[in-house]
């Protein structure tokens, strides 16, 4: 038996949530980047998760399931808002500047959800450690 | 003699329940890990474990505790409010985890007490 139940599962979740936090941070940081290296405004990125669940054939029960995996980082290609600002160096002939498609309120909500998930997974680690300590004290 | 004391039914069941609690912790960890995974269905101990346990406590001695086998199964009965079909609820899992940890602590104490009683019998001293 694994001495710390479920630590492997939780570590992959912490990893995935951290990737998500990083991508959200990147989106917020680039909320006003009107030119990227490719010459177009920054496009927001989203992380997709994938469950890894292994099933034991014939047994009927589930084997030890594992946590999520980052399936990929997808670029959101919806066009951003165009605002009228002829003084901007990136304005086109009509004086319109295309802004990145980052919505700050969406990103903030995502940020809070991701950090709550991260906290929940940390409390799993704490409980697992307490349980392991209890098990080691059996018979004392 | 020692074999006999340690093979007492209560002690055997405590061992099985500890296994079940450890497995349950693993299930809850998986659920919390997949809080954001689209389409994920929460897992938990298979309901037939509770049935087996009830049968065993209903008529002790008829079946041995060895036949108790905790297993995990997907919970498809819980309603999902989310459009992606994921039915994990953060509060529920955290509550269940705390409950499970207390249960685990109780069981380890119970197992310890059984061993301590045996020690007292051998040494004649209450520690």
Interface residues (C-beta under 8 A of the other chain):
Chain A: X1 X2 X5 X6 X7 X9 X10 X12 X13 X17 X20 X48 X49 X50 X51 X60 X61 X62 X64 X65 X66 X67 X68 X113 X114 X116 X117 X120 X121 X123 X124 X127 X128 X130 X131 X134 X135 X137 X138 X139 X140
Chain B: X18 X19 X21 X22 X23 X25 X26 X27 X28 X29 X30 X32 X33 X34 X35 X36 X37 X38 X39 X40 X43 X46 X71 X72 X73 X74 X90 X93 X94 X97 X98 X101 X104 X105 X108 X111 X112 X115 X116
